[in-house]
């Protein structure tokens, strides 16, 4: 049952709760994140470069595309299994993976519905976006009404991210379908716009800072190391591994935080979620 009122939610308390949970369950969370998020992201990066290098070879492209699809599904299942383990402490890794796989289709459909609505908002900018992709961003930046509309779309996107912040934990914790899940996610964040916007803003900022540090600082150092030892491919591979590790760590922490936040909202008294 979803709460009928909107009591205040403490983000700082949720963060401390998440840190405690990660420390306590680190023996399960980190190996799972390594096996799914990190390895999957490394594979996606390698296959993406392979796809570009064999752009004129359909057979290789087909194999690489299939591999990318499989790895993408594996990464998603890994992310959602982390949420399951947070929602239901004590569940085995295998059961969390199975539950995440069973609910994957529902989550994809719900995400498609949201993405389709966002794509409709982007339609007026389609010619401009095409020009930016073909002729470069700087020489084709939108101006006037197009710029205003782009800003409106950005605000709507951020608002949607905030209102649907708890969609994945909700769909993994209940048997709700895509439409029901979207409605329930909106209900959960009703009256809590600012805390949810704060989470989205801080998460986005932290992700960009971590990614920038991994690419500019660590990435540059690793690439330089590769050139120093006359093994540029080794440096490049280490760069990919570090970036994938940063992304995996961020997703792990964010998944746990969003799940703990969901639990605090749906059951503030005892901190437990609904049925599996």
SEBA-106436 format. One record per atom (N, C-alpha, C, O): x negated, y, z; residue in three letters. Coordinates in steps of 0.2 Angstrom, whole numbers, plus 5000, padded with zeros to 4 digits. Each point is the difference from the previous one (the first is absolute). Example, Ala and Ser with C-alpha at 12.3 -4.5 7.8 and 13.67 -1.06 7.14 Angstrom:
% SEBA-106436
493449725039ALA500450065000ALA499650065000ALA499549995003ALA500750064993SER499650065001SER500450055003SER499750065001SER
//
This chain:
% SEBA-106436
499649945000UNK500450065000UNK499650065000UNK499550015004UNK500650044992UNK499750065000UNK500350055005UNK500550005002UNK499050045001UNK500250045006UNK500550064997UNK500050024994UNK500549995010UNK500550054998UNK499850075002UNK500350054997UNK499249965007UNK499850075001UNK499350004998UNK499749964998UNK500050105002UNK499350024998UNK499650025006UNK499950065000UNK499949905004UNK499650025006UNK499350024997UNK499849984995UNK499850075008UNK499450024998UNK499549945000UNK500049955004UNK499550054991UNK499549954999UNK499350035001UNK499950054997UNK499749925007UNK499450035001UNK499549964996UNK499849945000UNK499950104995UNK499549984996UNK499349985003UNK499749954999UNK500150095006UNK499449995004UNK500149935004UNK499549965000UNK501150035003UNK500149945003UNK500049944995UNK499749945002UNK500650074993UNK500049954994UNK499249984998UNK499949944999UNK499750115001UNK499349994997UNK499749965006UNK499649964998UNK500450065008UNK499749965005UNK500249935000UNK499749955001UNK501050044998UNK500349935000UNK499749974994UNK499849945001UNK500150094994UNK499749974994UNK499349985001UNK499749944998UNK499950105005UNK499349995002UNK499949945004UNK499649954999UNK500950055006UNK499949945005UNK500249934996UNK499749955002UNK500850064994UNK500249944996UNK499449974996UNK499949944999UNK499850114997UNK499549984996UNK499449975004UNK499749954997UNK500150085008UNK499549975004UNK500249935003UNK499649954999UNK501050045003UNK500249945003UNK500049944994UNK499949945001UNK500450084993UNK500149954995UNK499450014994UNK500149974995UNK499450065007UNK499450014995UNK499849934997UNK499850004994UNK500249955010UNK499849934997UNK500449984995UNK499849954996UNK500850075003UNK500549984995UNK500050054995UNK500049994994UNK500150075008UNK500150064995UNK499550014995UNK500150014994UNK499349995009UNK499450024995UNK499849944995UNK499950024995UNK500149925008UNK499949954994UNK500550004995UNK499949994994UNK500850025008UNK500550004995UNK499950064995UNK500149994994UNK499750075009UNK499950054996UNK499449994995UNK500050024994UNK499549955009UNK499449984995UNK500249964995UNK499850014994UNK500649935007UNK500249954995UNK500550034995UNK500049974995UNK500450085007UNK500550024995UNK499850074997UNK500050014994UNK500050045011UNK499950074997UNK499350014998UNK499950034994UNK499649955009UNK499350024998UNK499849964994UNK499850024995UNK500349915005UNK499849964995UNK500550014994UNK499750014994UNK500950015007UNK500550024994UNK499850064997UNK500050014994UNK499850045010UNK499850074997UNK499349994996UNK500050034995UNK499649935008UNK499349994996UNK500249974994UNK499750024994UNK500749935006UNK500249964993UNK500350054995UNK499949994994UNK500650055009UNK500350054996UNK499650054996UNK500050014994UNK499550015010UNK499550054997UNK499649964995UNK499850034994UNK499949915007UNK499649974996UNK500449984993UNK499750014995UNK500949975006UNK500449984994UNK500250064996UNK500150004994UNK500050065010UNK500250064996UNK499450024996UNK500150024994UNK499349985008UNK499450014996UNK499949954994UNK499950024995UNK500349925007UNK499949954995UNK500550014994UNK499949994994UNK500750035008UNK500550024995UNK499850054995UNK500250004994UNK499550055009UNK499850064996UNK499449984996UNK500050024994UNK499649945008UNK499449984996UNK500249954994UNK499649994995UNK501049985006UNK500249954995UNK500750024997UNK500449974998UNK499650105000UNK500650034998UNK500249974993UNK500650004998UNK498949984998UNK500249984993UNK500049925000UNK500049984994UNK500049995011UNK500149935000UNK500649975004UNK500050005006UNK500549994990UNK500749995003UNK500049945005UNK500350005005UNK499349944993UNK500049945004UNK499750025007UNK500349985005UNK499250064996UNK499750025006UNK500450045004UNK500150005006UNK500350054990UNK500450055003UNK500649965003UNK500250025006UNK500149934991UNK500549965003UNK499849975006UNK500450005005UNK499149974995UNK499749965006UNK499950055006UNK500249995006UNK499550074992UNK499950055006UNK500650035002UNK500150015006UNK500450004990UNK500650035002UNK500449955005UNK500350025004UNK499749924994UNK500349955004UNK499650005007UNK500449995005UNK499050014995UNK499650005006UNK500250065005UNK500150005006UNK500050064990UNK500150065004UNK500749995003UNK500150035006UNK500449944990UNK500749995003UNK500049965006UNK500350025005UNK499349924995UNK500049965005UNK499750035006UNK500249995006UNK499250054993UNK499750035006UNK500450065003UNK500050005006UNK500450034990UNK500450055002UNK500549975005UNK500250035005UNK500149924993UNK500549965004UNK499749985006UNK500350015006UNK499149964994UNK499749985006UNK499850065005UNK500149995006UNK499750074991UNK499950055005UNK500650035003UNK500050015006UNK500649994990UNK500650025003UNK500249955006UNK500350025005UNK499749924993UNK500249955005UNK499550005006UNK500350005006UNK499150024993UNK499650015006UNK500250065004UNK500049995006UNK500150064991UNK500250065004UNK500749995004UNK500050025005UNK500549954991UNK500649995004UNK499949945005UNK500450015005UNK499249954995UNK499949955005UNK499750035006UNK500149985006UNK499550074993UNK499750045006UNK500650035004UNK500050015006UNK500550024990UNK500650035003UNK500449945004UNK500250025005UNK499849934992UNK500449945003UNK499749985007UNK500349995005UNK499050014995UNK499749985006UNK500050055005UNK500049985006UNK500150084992UNK500150065005UNK500749995003UNK500150025006UNK500449974989UNK500750005002UNK500149945005UNK500450005005UNK499349944994UNK500149945004UNK499449975002UNK499749964997UNK500050075009UNK499449985003UNK500049925001UNK500549985003UNK499049994996UNK500049935001UNK500149954994UNK499949945000UNK500450104995UNK500149964993UNK499449984997UNK499550045001UNK500549904996UNK499349984997UNK499950044994UNK500450034997UNK499049965000UNK499850044994UNK500449974994UNK500250034996UNK499849905004UNK500449974995UNK500750025000UNK500350014994UNK500049995011UNK500750025000UNK500150074998UNK500550024997UNK499150025005UNK500050074998UNK499950014993UNK500450044997UNK499249925000UNK499950004993UNK500649984996UNK500250034995UNK500149915008UNK500649984997UNK500650055000UNK500450004995UNK499750035011UNK500550045000UNK499950064996UNK500550034997UNK498950005003UNK499950064995UNK500149984993UNK500350044996UNK499549905002UNK500149974993UNK500850004999UNK500250024994UNK500249955011UNK500750004999UNK500350064999UNK500550014996UNK499350045007UNK500350075000UNK499750054995UNK500250054999UNK499349924997UNK499750044995UNK500450034995UNK500050064998UNK500449894999UNK500550024995UNK500550065002UNK500150054996UNK500149955010UNK500550055002UNK499650065001UNK500350064998UNK499149945005UNK499650065000UNK499950034993UNK500050075000UNK499849894996UNK499850034993UNK500650034997UNK500050054997UNK500649925004UNK500650034997UNK500250065003UNK500250054996UNK499749965010UNK500250065004UNK499550054998UNK500250064998UNK499249935001UNK499550044997UNK500150024993UNK499950064998UNK500349904998UNK500250014993UNK500650055000UNK500050054996UNK500549955008UNK500550045000UNK499850075002UNK500250054997UNK499349965008UNK499850065002UNK499550034994UNK500150064999UNK499549904998UNK499650024995UNK500450024994UNK499850054996UNK500749925002UNK500450024995UNK500350075001UNK500150044995UNK500249975011UNK500250075001UNK499550055000UNK500150064997UNK499349925005UNK499450054999UNK499950014993UNK499850064998UNK500249894998UNK499850014993UNK500550044996UNK499950044996UNK500849965006UNK500550044997UNK499850075002UNK500150054995UNK499749975011UNK499850075001UNK499450024996UNK500050064998UNK499649895000UNK499450024996UNK500150014992UNK499650034997UNK501049955001UNK500250004993UNK499950074997UNK499750004994UNK500550055009UNK499950074997UNK499350024999UNK499950044996UNK499749935008UNK499250014999UNK499749954995UNK499450005000UNK500949954997UNK499749954996UNK499650034995UNK499449984999UNK500850074997UNK499650034994UNK499450035003UNK499449994997UNK500650045009UNK499450045003UNK499649945002UNK499350015000UNK500949945004UNK499649955002UNK499649974995UNK499449985000UNK500950004994UNK499749974994UNK499550054997UNK499449974999UNK500750095001UNK499550054998UNK499450005005UNK499450004997UNK500749995009UNK499550005005UNK499549944999UNK499450005001UNK501049944998UNK499649944999UNK499650004993UNK499549975000UNK500850064995UNK499750004994UNK499450064999UNK499549984997UNK500750085005UNK499550054999UNK499750035006UNK499650055000UNK500449925006UNK499750025006UNK500550045004UNK500450034998UNK499449975009UNK500450035005UNK500050075000UNK500550045000UNK498849995000UNK499950075001UNK500350044994UNK500350055001UNK499749934993UNK500350034994UNK500849994999UNK500350044996UNK500049925008UNK500749995000UNK500350005006UNK500649975001UNK499250075004UNK500350005006UNK500750044999UNK500150054997UNK500449925007UNK500750034999UNK500050075003UNK499650025005UNK500850024992UNK500150075003UNK500850025000UNK500449964997UNK499750095006UNK500750035000UNK500549955003UNK499949975005UNK500750014992UNK500549965002UNK499749935001UNK500249965005UNK499350024991UNK499849935001UNK499649995006UNK500049955004UNK499650104998UNK499650005006UNK500550005006UNK499849975005UNK500750074995UNK500550005005UNK500349935001UNK500149985006UNK500149994989UNK500349945000UNK499549945003UNK500249965003UNK499250054995UNK499549955002UNK499950015008UNK499949955003UNK500150114999UNK500050015008UNK500649975003UNK499949975006UNK500750044991UNK500649975003UNK499949935000UNK500249975005UNK499650004990UNK499949925000UNK499549985005UNK500149955004UNK499450094997UNK499549985005UNK500350005007UNK499949965004UNK500550094998UNK500450015006UNK500549945001UNK500049975005UNK500350014990UNK500549955000UNK499649935001UNK500349965004UNK499250034993UNK499649945001UNK499849995007UNK500049955003UNK499750115000UNK499849995007UNK500649995005UNK499949965004UNK500650074994UNK500649995004UNK500349935000UNK500149975005UNK499850004989UNK500249934999UNK499649965004UNK500249955003UNK499150064997UNK499549965003UNK500250005008UNK499949955003UNK500350114999UNK500150015007UNK500649965002UNK500149965005UNK500550054991UNK500649975002UNK500049924999UNK500449975003UNK499150014993UNK500049924999UNK499449975003UNK499749954998UNK500050095007UNK499449975003UNK500049945003UNK499649965000UNK501050025002UNK500249945004UNK500349954996UNK500249955002UNK499850064991UNK500449954996UNK499749935000UNK500349955001UNK499050054998UNK499749935000UNK500149965007UNK500149944999UNK499750095006UNK500249965007UNK500749985000UNK500149955003UNK500350104995UNK500749985001UNK500249944995UNK500449955003UNK499450054991UNK500249944996UNK499649945002UNK500349954998UNK499250055005UNK499649945002UNK500349985007UNK499949945002UNK500450105002UNK500349985006UNK500749985000UNK500349975005UNK500150054989UNK500749985000UNK500149964993UNK499549994996UNK501149995003UNK500249974994UNK500350054995UNK500449984996UNK499550085005UNK500450054996UNK499850004993UNK499449984998UNK501050034997UNK499950004993UNK499750074998UNK499950045005UNK499949974989UNK499750074998UNK500450065002UNK499750045003UNK500949964995UNK500450065001UNK500250015007UNK499950055003UNK500249895001UNK500250015007UNK499350025004UNK500150045004UNK499449944993UNK499350015003UNK499950085000UNK499850035004UNK500349994990UNK499950084998UNK500450045005UNK499850055003UNK500949934997UNK500450045004UNK499849995008UNK500050065003UNK499849894999UNK499849995007UNK499450045001UNK499950035006UNK499649974990UNK499450045001UNK500150075000UNK499750045004UNK500849994992UNK500250075001UNK500350015007UNK499950055003UNK500549904999UNK500450015007UNK499550005005UNK500050045005UNK499549924995UNK499449995005UNK499750075001UNK499850025005UNK500150014989UNK499650075001UNK500450065000UNK499850065000UNK500949935000UNK500450065001UNK499950035007UNK500049975005UNK499950104994UNK499950045006UNK499249995002UNK499850035005UNK499849944991UNK499349995002UNK499650024994UNK499449984999UNK500850074997UNK499750024994UNK499350035002UNK499549984996UNK500450065009UNK499350035001UNK499549955003UNK499450004997UNK500849955007UNK499549955002UNK499849964994UNK499449984999UNK501150004997UNK499849964994UNK499650044995UNK499549974997UNK500650095002UNK499650044996UNK499350015002UNK499550004997UNK500550005010UNK499350015003UNK499649944999UNK499450004998UNK500949945002UNK499749934999UNK499750004993UNK499549984998UNK501050044997UNK499850004993UNK499450054999UNK499649984996UNK500550085006UNK499550054999UNK499349985003UNK499550004996UNK500549975010UNK499449985003UNK499749944997UNK499450004999UNK501049954999UNK499849944997UNK499750024993UNK499449974998UNK500950074998UNK499750024993UNK499450045001UNK499549984996UNK500450065009UNK499450045001UNK499449965002UNK499550004997UNK500749955008UNK499549955002UNK499749964994UNK499449985000UNK501149994996UNK499849964995UNK499650034995UNK499549984998UNK500650095000UNK499650034995UNK499350025003UNK499549994997UNK500550025010UNK499350025003UNK499649935000UNK499450014998UNK500949945004UNK499649935000UNK499849984993UNK499549984999UNK501050034996UNK499849984993UNK499550054998UNK499549974996UNK500550095005UNK499550054998UNK499349985003UNK499550004996UNK500549985010UNK499449995004UNK499749934997UNK499450004999UNK501049954999UNK499849944998UNK499750014993UNK499549974998UNK500850074998UNK499850014993UNK499450054999UNK499549984997UNK500550075007UNK499550054999UNK499449995004UNK499450004997UNK500749985009UNK499449995005UNK499749934999UNK499549994998UNK500949965004UNK499849935000UNK499949984993UNK499549964998UNK501050064997UNK499949974993UNK499450034997UNK499649964997UNK500350105004UNK499450034997UNK499349975003UNK499649994996UNK500450005010UNK499449975003UNK499949924998UNK499449984998UNK501249995001UNK499949934997UNK499850004993UNK499649954998UNK500750094998UNK499850004993UNK499250024999UNK499749984996UNK500150075009UNK499350024999UNK499649945003UNK499449994997UNK500849975007UNK499649955003UNK499949944994UNK499549974999UNK501150034997UNK500049954995UNK499550024994UNK499649964998UNK500350115001UNK499650024995UNK499249995003UNK499649994996UNK500450025010UNK499350005004UNK499749934999UNK499450004999UNK501049955002UNK499849934999UNK500049974993UNK499949944999UNK500350114997UNK500149984993UNK500549954999UNK500049954995UNK500650055009UNK500549964999UNK500750045001UNK500350005005UNK499850044989UNK500650055001UNK500749965001UNK500450035003UNK499649914994UNK500749965001UNK500149985007UNK500550005002UNK498949995001UNK500149985008UNK500250065004UNK500549995004UNK499250074994UNK500350065003UNK500750014999UNK500450025004UNK499849974990UNK500750024998UNK500549955003UNK500550025003UNK499349914998UNK500449955003UNK500050025008UNK500649995003UNK498950035000UNK500050025007UNK500550065001UNK500350005005UNK499750054990UNK500450055000UNK500849985000UNK500450025004UNK499749934992UNK500749984999UNK500249965007UNK500650015002UNK498949965001UNK500249965006UNK500150055006UNK500549995004UNK499150064996UNK500150055005UNK500750045000UNK500450005004UNK499750024989UNK500750034999UNK500649965002UNK500550025003UNK499449914995UNK500549965001UNK500149995008UNK500649995002UNK498950015001UNK500049995007UNK500350065004UNK500449995005UNK499550074993UNK500350065002UNK500849994999UNK500450025005UNK499849974989UNK500749994999UNK500349955004UNK500650015002UNK499149934998UNK500349955004UNK500150025008UNK500549985003UNK499050054999UNK500050025007UNK500650055001UNK500350005005UNK499750054991UNK500650055000UNK500749965000UNK500450025004UNK499649944991UNK500749964999UNK500249965007UNK500550005002UNK498949975000UNK500249965007UNK500250055005UNK500549985003UNK499250074998UNK500250055006UNK500750034998UNK500450005005UNK499750024989UNK500650034999UNK500649955000UNK500550025002UNK499449924996UNK500549955000UNK500249985008UNK500650005001UNK498950005003UNK500149995007UNK500450065003UNK500549995004UNK499350064994UNK500350075003UNK500750004998UNK500450015004UNK499749984990UNK500750014997UNK500549945003UNK500650025002UNK499149924999UNK500449955003UNK500150025008UNK500649995002UNK498950035001UNK500150025007UNK500550065001UNK500450005005UNK499650054990UNK500450055000UNK500849984999UNK500450025004UNK499649934992UNK500749974998UNK500349975007UNK500650015001UNK498949955002UNK500349965006UNK500250055006UNK500549995003UNK499150074997UNK500250055005UNK500750034999UNK500350025004UNK499849994989UNK500750034999UNK500549955000UNK500650025003UNK499449924995UNK500549965000UNK500249975007UNK500549985001UNK499050015003UNK500049975006UNK499650035005UNK499549975003UNK500650104999UNK499550035004UNK500049975007UNK499550015004UNK501049954998UNK500049985007UNK499549945001UNK499650005005UNK500349954990UNK499649955001UNK499549994995UNK499649955000UNK500450094995UNK499550004994UNK500049944996UNK499549984997UNK501149995002UNK500049944996UNK500550014994UNK500450045001UNK499449934994UNK500450014994UNK500649964999UNK500249965005UNK500150034989UNK500649964999UNK499849934998UNK499449985002UNK501049994995UNK499949934998UNK499549994994UNK500050054996UNK499749905004UNK499549994994UNK500449994994UNK499749994994UNK
//
